[in-house]
Amino acid sequence: MAKKVLVVDDEKLIVKGIRFSLEQDGYEVDCAYDGEEALSMAQQNVYDMILLDIMLPKMDGYEVCQAIREFSNMPIIMLTAKGDDMDKILGLDYGADDYITKPFNILEVKARIKAIMRRTVSAQPVVSTNESIIEKGDLRLDCDSRRLFILGEECNLTAREFEILELLVRNENKVYSRENLLNTVWGEGYPGDVRTVDVHVRRLREKIESNPSEPKYVHTKWGVGYYYNQK
């Protein structure tokens, strides 16, 4: 079955170019030209990837991303014409899985899409193991359906957040540096920097910790990195 992508941008020439290129690779592509239309389509369909511009009419990309994260973990790549690091961090902070700065090379866009899709739908976990269910104290991770339950209550995570938690839980008490997490979860050669890891860990803690400033699950080894231990 063809992978389904939603392309959201108010510049119709950009949408046309991305759509043509993706369709040439066998993707099924839907298009939206403002934030409200994008949110409506995301509510009515399941997409394997959403390419979401930040500067949109009616609702900006941040608002759309945040709204989508209320009901879905569909992978989202933010597209931005701004080069400011804060815009990239904000995109991740609102729940995006990745970002690409305009002007971009369509080959880079397709490479990022494929990389995230591989990690999202692959039956292979982040580390070598056949266990699909992980239970550690209060936490239960279903790695096939990529769902997290804490004390029986489901907690919705993005693809990246789940991958970080899965890696840490499977390797309890092992400290991963930010560089190591970036290379393991995002892949070797990922052009982002370690602040990407910090943003995702902060968002993960906000979702799973009752008090993120005093974490119970995901801890910081100051000057080294992050590790899992249920205290």
VOPAGU-2260 file (C-alpha; in pm, 1 decimal, decimal comma):
REM VOPAGU-2260
SITE   aa  ch    i         X         Y         Z
SITE  MET   A    0       0,0       0,0       0,0
SITE  ALA   A    1     132,5     343,7     -93,4
SITE  LYS   A    2     252,0     565,2     188,7
SITE  LYS   A    3      28,9     867,1     239,7
SITE  VAL   A    4     173,5    1216,7     284,6
SITE  LEU   A    5       3,4    1548,1     361,1
SITE  VAL   A    6     187,5    1853,9     225,5
SITE  VAL   A    7      88,9    2184,2     386,8
SITE  ASP   A    8     212,0    2517,3     247,4
SITE  ASP   A    9      40,7    2833,6     125,9
SITE  GLU   A   10     288,8    2862,8    -162,7
SITE  LYS   A   11     120,7    2655,1    -428,5
SITE  LEU   A   12     430,3    2621,4    -646,6
SITE  ILE   A   13     619,4    2464,7    -357,3
SITE  VAL   A   14     331,4    2225,1    -289,2
SITE  LYS   A   15     311,3    2136,2    -657,8
SITE  GLY   A   16     684,4    2061,1    -674,4
SITE  ILE   A   17     687,2    1847,0    -360,7
SITE  ARG   A   18     373,5    1662,8    -467,5
SITE  PHE   A   19     512,8    1583,8    -812,9
SITE  SER   A   20     841,2    1455,8    -670,6
SITE  LEU   A   21     677,7    1240,0    -404,1
SITE  GLU   A   22     423,8    1095,1    -646,6
SITE  GLN   A   23     711,7     999,1    -875,1
SITE  ASP   A   24     840,3     788,6    -585,2
SITE  GLY   A   25     502,7     619,7    -538,6
SITE  TYR   A   26     362,6     821,7    -248,5
SITE  GLU   A   27      -3,8     916,4    -226,4
SITE  VAL   A   28     -10,9    1291,0    -164,5
SITE  ASP   A   29    -280,5    1520,5     -24,0
SITE  CYS   A   30    -234,9    1897,1     -14,3
SITE  ALA   A   31    -355,4    2177,2     210,8
SITE  TYR   A   32    -291,6    2550,8     179,4
SITE  ASP   A   33    -384,4    2689,9     521,4
SITE  GLY   A   34    -374,3    2574,2     880,7
SITE  GLU   A   35    -743,5    2507,0     928,3
SITE  GLU   A   36    -761,0    2293,2     614,0
SITE  ALA   A   37    -452,0    2099,8     725,2
SITE  LEU   A   38    -596,2    2027,5    1069,3
SITE  SER   A   39    -928,8    1917,2     921,2
SITE  MET   A   40    -754,7    1677,1     682,4
SITE  ALA   A   41    -536,8    1536,3     962,0
SITE  GLN   A   42    -850,2    1473,4    1167,9
SITE  GLN   A   43   -1018,2    1287,4     882,8
SITE  ASN   A   44    -722,1    1083,2     754,4
SITE  VAL   A   45    -424,8     885,9     877,3
SITE  TYR   A   46     -98,3    1000,0     720,1
SITE  ASP   A   47     240,3     834,0     724,5
SITE  MET   A   48     397,5    1180,4     715,4
SITE  ILE   A   49     292,3    1545,7     734,6
SITE  LEU   A   50     512,6    1816,3     582,7
SITE  LEU   A   51     397,3    2130,2     761,9
SITE  ASP   A   52     503,0    2486,1     683,6
SITE  ILE   A   53     521,7    2724,7     979,8
SITE  MET   A   54     396,7    3043,1     813,2
SITE  LEU   A   55      36,0    2961,1     720,7
SITE  PRO   A   56    -291,7    3155,5     695,0
SITE  LYS   A   57    -569,6    3104,3     955,9
SITE  MET   A   58    -355,2    2885,3    1186,2
SITE  ASP   A   59      22,9    2879,7    1185,1
SITE  GLY   A   60     220,6    2558,8    1172,1
SITE  TYR   A   61     293,5    2559,4    1544,0
SITE  GLU   A   62     -77,9    2573,0    1625,7
SITE  VAL   A   63    -157,1    2299,4    1374,7
SITE  CYS   A   64     119,7    2077,1    1507,5
SITE  GLN   A   65       7,7    2125,9    1866,5
SITE  ALA   A   66    -354,9    2053,9    1774,4
SITE  ILE   A   67    -261,8    1736,4    1585,6
SITE  ARG   A   68     -60,4    1615,5    1883,8
SITE  GLU   A   69    -379,7    1625,0    2089,7
SITE  PHE   A   70    -514,7    1326,4    1895,1
SITE  SER   A   71    -237,5    1171,0    1685,4
SITE  ASN   A   72     131,4    1079,2    1678,3
SITE  MET   A   73     155,7    1098,6    1298,4
SITE  PRO   A   74     514,2    1201,2    1209,3
SITE  ILE   A   75     547,9    1573,8    1134,3
SITE  ILE   A   76     834,0    1754,2     960,6
SITE  MET   A   77     817,4    2132,7     994,3
SITE  LEU   A   78     912,6    2344,6     693,4
SITE  THR   A   79    1037,8    2693,0     773,1
SITE  ALA   A   80    1184,1    2978,8     573,3
SITE  LYS   A   81    1345,5    3110,3     888,9
SITE  GLY   A   82    1697,9    3013,8     981,5
SITE  ASP   A   83    1670,7    3115,1    1345,5
SITE  ASP   A   84    1748,6    2825,7    1580,0
SITE  MET   A   85    1460,9    2930,3    1805,9
SITE  ASP   A   86    1208,8    2858,8    1528,4
SITE  LYS   A   87    1349,0    2508,0    1491,9
SITE  ILE   A   88    1342,2    2448,4    1866,1
SITE  LEU   A   89     985,7    2581,5    1886,9
SITE  GLY   A   90     879,4    2338,8    1615,2
SITE  LEU   A   91    1021,3    2047,8    1812,9
SITE  ASP   A   92     872,0    2190,5    2130,4
SITE  TYR   A   93     524,2    2182,1    1976,5
SITE  GLY   A   94     567,1    1815,2    1888,8
SITE  ALA   A   95     734,1    1801,1    1545,8
SITE  ASP   A   96     963,9    1506,5    1476,8
SITE  ASP   A   97    1202,5    1699,3    1253,8
SITE  TYR   A   98    1247,6    2027,2    1068,2
SITE  ILE   A   99    1384,2    2142,6     731,4
SITE  THR   A  100    1480,0    2500,5     651,8
SITE  LYS   A  101    1384,7    2658,8     320,4
SITE  PRO   A  102    1517,5    2670,3      56,8
SITE  PHE   A  103    1558,7    2294,4      67,0
SITE  ASN   A  104    1672,0    2024,1    -171,0
SITE  ILE   A  105    1383,5    1787,3    -248,6
SITE  LEU   A  106    1627,5    1496,6    -220,5
SITE  GLU   A  107    1693,3    1595,8     141,2
SITE  VAL   A  108    1317,2    1614,3     205,0
SITE  LYS   A  109    1266,0    1264,6      65,8
SITE  ALA   A  110    1562,5    1129,7     261,6
SITE  ARG   A  111    1422,9    1270,6     587,5
SITE  ILE   A  112    1078,0    1127,8     512,1
SITE  LYS   A  113    1220,4     782,6     444,0
SITE  ALA   A  114    1437,6     790,2     755,9
SITE  ILE   A  115    1147,2     879,3     985,5
SITE  MET   A  116     912,0     632,5     819,0
SITE  ARG   A  117    1166,0     352,8     860,2
SITE  ARG   A  118    1194,7     423,4    1229,8
SITE  THR   A  119     819,7     465,8    1273,9
SITE  VAL   A  120     692,8     156,1    1095,8
SITE  SER   A  121     986,5     -79,1    1124,6
SITE  ALA   A  122     929,3    -389,5    1329,4
SITE  GLN   A  123    1292,5    -368,2    1438,1
SITE  PRO   A  124    1334,3    -195,5    1772,4
SITE  VAL   A  125    1604,5      57,3    1843,5
SITE  VAL   A  126    1822,4    -209,2    2003,6
SITE  SER   A  127    1846,2    -576,6    1919,8
SITE  THR   A  128    1574,8    -771,5    2103,1
SITE  ASN   A  129    1263,5    -972,2    2027,2
SITE  GLU   A  130    1065,6    -839,0    2322,4
SITE  SER   A  131     765,4    -641,6    2203,9
SITE  ILE   A  132     626,5    -568,7    2551,3
SITE  ILE   A  133     846,0    -403,0    2813,2
SITE  GLU   A  134     726,8    -367,4    3169,9
SITE  LYS   A  135     938,3    -171,6    3415,9
SITE  GLY   A  136     767,8     -67,9    3739,1
SITE  ASP   A  137     486,1     173,8    3654,3
SITE  LEU   A  138     565,6     169,7    3282,0
SITE  ARG   A  139     441,8     -66,1    3013,3
SITE  LEU   A  140     569,4     -15,2    2657,8
SITE  ASP   A  141     405,4    -193,9    2365,8
SITE  CYS   A  142     677,8    -163,7    2103,9
SITE  ASP   A  143     471,0    -311,0    1819,8
SITE  SER   A  144     190,5     -56,7    1852,8
SITE  ARG   A  145     429,8     205,7    1996,2
SITE  ARG   A  146     204,9     278,6    2294,3
SITE  LEU   A  147     302,4     370,1    2648,8
SITE  PHE   A  148      96,8     301,9    2959,6
SITE  ILE   A  149     177,0     443,4    3303,1
SITE  LEU   A  150     -12,4     279,4    3590,1
SITE  GLY   A  151    -257,0     153,1    3328,5
SITE  GLU   A  152    -325,3     495,3    3175,0
SITE  GLU   A  153    -214,9     552,3    2815,3
SITE  CYS   A  154      31,3     835,8    2757,5
SITE  ASN   A  155      59,9     963,9    2400,6
SITE  LEU   A  156     415,9    1010,7    2277,0
SITE  THR   A  157     556,2    1120,9    1943,6
SITE  ALA   A  158     767,4     873,2    1745,3
SITE  ARG   A  159    1093,5    1029,1    1865,4
SITE  GLU   A  160     982,7    1047,9    2227,1
SITE  PHE   A  161     884,7     681,1    2222,2
SITE  GLU   A  162    1217,5     580,7    2065,1
SITE  ILE   A  163    1416,2     770,5    2327,8
SITE  LEU   A  164    1217,1     616,2    2612,4
SITE  GLU   A  165    1234,8     267,4    2463,0
SITE  LEU   A  166    1612,2     287,5    2427,9
SITE  LEU   A  167    1659,7     413,5    2784,4
SITE  VAL   A  168    1416,3     164,3    2938,6
SITE  ARG   A  169    1569,8    -131,7    2757,8
SITE  ASN   A  170    1909,8     -25,5    2889,9
SITE  GLU   A  171    1823,5      69,4    3247,1
SITE  ASN   A  172    2092,5     270,5    3431,6
SITE  LYS   A  173    2304,9     304,3    3117,9
SITE  VAL   A  174    2388,6     670,4    3064,1
SITE  TYR   A  175    2356,4     793,1    2703,6
SITE  SER   A  176    2526,9    1115,7    2604,4
SITE  ARG   A  177    2323,6    1359,2    2396,9
SITE  GLU   A  178    2552,5    1284,8    2100,3
SITE  ASN   A  179    2495,1     911,7    2145,5
SITE  LEU   A  180    2116,9     957,0    2161,7
SITE  LEU   A  181    2123,5    1179,1    1853,3
SITE  ASN   A  182    2321,8     921,1    1654,9
SITE  THR   A  183    2119,1     622,3    1779,5
SITE  VAL   A  184    1764,5     762,0    1757,3
SITE  TRP   A  185    1797,5    1013,3    1472,4
SITE  GLY   A  186    2068,7     823,1    1285,9
SITE  GLU   A  187    2429,4     885,9    1186,9
SITE  GLY   A  188    2469,8    1196,4     976,3
SITE  TYR   A  189    2158,1    1371,9    1108,4
SITE  PRO   A  190    2224,0    1744,7    1052,5
SITE  GLY   A  191    2061,8    1863,6    1375,9
SITE  ASP   A  192    2250,0    1931,3    1699,2
SITE  VAL   A  193    2226,0    1801,5    2054,5
SITE  ARG   A  194    1972,7    2067,8    2155,1
SITE  THR   A  195    1723,8    1859,4    1956,1
SITE  VAL   A  196    1774,5    1581,1    2211,1
SITE  ASP   A  197    1726,6    1818,2    2504,2
SITE  VAL   A  198    1396,9    1947,2    2363,4
SITE  HIS   A  199    1260,6    1596,1    2310,8
SITE  VAL   A  200    1369,0    1477,8    2655,3
SITE  ARG   A  201    1205,6    1782,6    2812,9
SITE  ARG   A  202     879,9    1712,9    2628,0
SITE  LEU   A  203     900,2    1345,8    2722,3
SITE  ARG   A  204     938,6    1436,0    3088,3
SITE  GLU   A  205     647,2    1679,1    3071,2
SITE  LYS   A  206     428,8    1391,0    2954,7
SITE  ILE   A  207     544,3    1108,1    3181,2
SITE  GLU   A  208     667,4    1276,2    3497,2
SITE  SER   A  209     431,5    1412,4    3763,9
SITE  ASN   A  210     705,6    1663,3    3847,1
SITE  PRO   A  211     943,4    1709,5    3550,9
SITE  SER   A  212    1191,6    1905,7    3763,3
SITE  GLU   A  213    1225,9    1601,9    3991,8
SITE  PRO   A  214    1196,1    1311,3    3746,4
SITE  LYS   A  215    1100,5     964,2    3857,4
SITE  TYR   A  216    1187,2     784,5    3532,8
SITE  VAL   A  217    1424,5     970,7    3299,4
SITE  HIS   A  218    1718,8    1119,3    3486,1
SITE  THR   A  219    2012,2    1343,4    3401,6
SITE  LYS   A  220    2371,7    1250,3    3478,8
SITE  TRP   A  221    2511,1    1602,2    3488,9
SITE  GLY   A  222    2784,8    1658,5    3236,1
SITE  VAL   A  223    2729,6    1314,1    3083,2
SITE  GLY   A  224    2376,3    1250,3    2955,3
SITE  TYR   A  225    2043,6    1079,6    3028,7
SITE  TYR   A  226    1944,4     744,2    3176,6
SITE  TYR   A  227    1636,1     552,0    3294,0
SITE  ASN   A  228    1582,9     437,5    3649,0
SITE  GLN   A  229    1251,8     423,1    3831,9
SITE  LYS   A  230    1295,1     575,6    4174,8
